[in-house]
């Protein structure tokens, strides 16, 4: 349990500026609405992607156990 009175600080994922992680920061983990919208735009433009390894279903048929 964290008993210190100082709020936790994190780096904004977009601009790397240090920001406070608390319920008072409605944009967390971002420092501002601007940084939050930049990140959302990156997802919308498909700049961020989750890698997928495609397999041919005939190469590795499922087990019949």
LUMKEVEX-98986 format. One record per residue (C-alpha): residue number from 1; residue in one letter; x, z, y. Coordinates in pm, whole numbers, always signed. Last residue first. Example, Ala and Ser with C-alpha at 12.3 -4.5 7.8 and 13.67 -1.06 7.14 Angstrom:
REM LUMKEVEX-98986
+-----+------+--------+--------+--------+
| pos | code |     xx |     zz |     yy |
+-----+------+--------+--------+--------+
|   2 |    s |  +1367 |   +714 |   -106 |
|   1 |    a |  +1230 |   +780 |   -450 |
+-----+------+--------+--------+--------+
REM end
This chain:
REM LUMKEVEX-98986
+-----+------+--------+--------+--------+
| pos | code |     xx |     zz |     yy |
+-----+------+--------+--------+--------+
|  65 |    x |   -909 |  -2920 |  -3504 |
|  64 |    x |   -959 |  -3285 |  -3408 |
|  63 |    x |   -658 |  -3305 |  -3178 |
|  62 |    x |   -694 |  -3525 |  -2874 |
|  61 |    x |   -530 |  -3870 |  -2882 |
|  60 |    x |   -186 |  -3887 |  -2718 |
|  59 |    x |    -84 |  -4247 |  -2651 |
|  58 |    x |   -444 |  -4375 |  -2670 |
|  57 |    x |   -560 |  -4160 |  -2377 |
|  56 |    x |   -296 |  -4321 |  -2156 |
|  55 |    x |   -153 |  -4045 |  -1949 |
|  54 |    x |   -156 |  -4005 |  -1573 |
|  53 |    x |    +58 |  -3739 |  -1414 |
|  52 |    x |   -106 |  -3635 |  -1089 |
|  51 |    x |    +73 |  -3496 |   -785 |
|  50 |    x |   -147 |  -3315 |   -532 |
|  49 |    x |   -132 |  -3508 |   -211 |
|  48 |    x |    -71 |  -3429 |   +152 |
|  47 |    x |    -49 |  -3730 |   +382 |
|  46 |    x |   -395 |  -3824 |   +255 |
|  45 |    x |   -510 |  -3905 |   +610 |
|  44 |    x |   -781 |  -3635 |   +576 |
|  43 |    x |   -524 |  -3383 |   +448 |
|  42 |    x |   -291 |  -3451 |   +742 |
|  41 |    x |   -588 |  -3433 |   +978 |
|  40 |    x |   -674 |  -3086 |   +848 |
|  39 |    x |   -318 |  -2976 |   +921 |
|  38 |    x |   -336 |  -3110 |  +1278 |
|  37 |    x |   -675 |  -2939 |  +1316 |
|  36 |    x |   -533 |  -2597 |  +1218 |
|  35 |    x |   -236 |  -2645 |  +1452 |
|  34 |    x |   -470 |  -2720 |  +1743 |
|  33 |    x |   -704 |  -2433 |  +1654 |
|  32 |    x |   -413 |  -2196 |  +1701 |
|  31 |    x |   -143 |  -1992 |  +1527 |
|  30 |    x |   -229 |  -2109 |  +1177 |
|  29 |    x |   -257 |  -1873 |   +879 |
|  28 |    x |   -493 |  -1772 |  +1029 |
|  27 |    x |   -721 |  -1951 |  +1276 |
|  26 |    x |   -962 |  -1662 |  +1336 |
|  25 |    x |   -675 |  -1431 |  +1430 |
|  24 |    x |   -859 |  -1098 |  +1471 |
|  23 |    x |   -895 |  -1071 |  +1093 |
|  22 |    x |   -517 |  -1028 |  +1080 |
|  21 |    x |   -203 |  -1229 |  +1010 |
|  20 |    x |    -14 |  -1232 |  +1339 |
|  19 |    x |   +171 |  -1548 |  +1439 |
|  18 |    x |   +534 |  -1663 |  +1440 |
|  17 |    x |   +563 |  -2028 |  +1543 |
|  16 |    x |   +646 |  -2258 |  +1248 |
|  15 |    x |   +457 |  -2549 |  +1413 |
|  14 |    x |   +231 |  -2652 |  +1125 |
|  13 |    x |   +248 |  -2380 |   +857 |
|  12 |    x |   +238 |  -2107 |  +1126 |
|  11 |    x |   +501 |  -1850 |  +1031 |
|  10 |    x |   +370 |  -1509 |   +927 |
|   9 |    x |   +352 |  -1167 |  +1092 |
|   8 |    x |   +195 |   -860 |   +935 |
|   7 |    x |    +57 |   -611 |  +1184 |
|   6 |    x |   +260 |   -304 |  +1280 |
|   5 |    x |   +107 |    +31 |  +1182 |
|   4 |    x |   +305 |    +72 |   +862 |
|   3 |    x |   +122 |   +215 |   +564 |
|   2 |    x |   +133 |    -93 |   +343 |
|   1 |    x |     +0 |     +0 |     +0 |
+-----+------+--------+--------+--------+
REM end
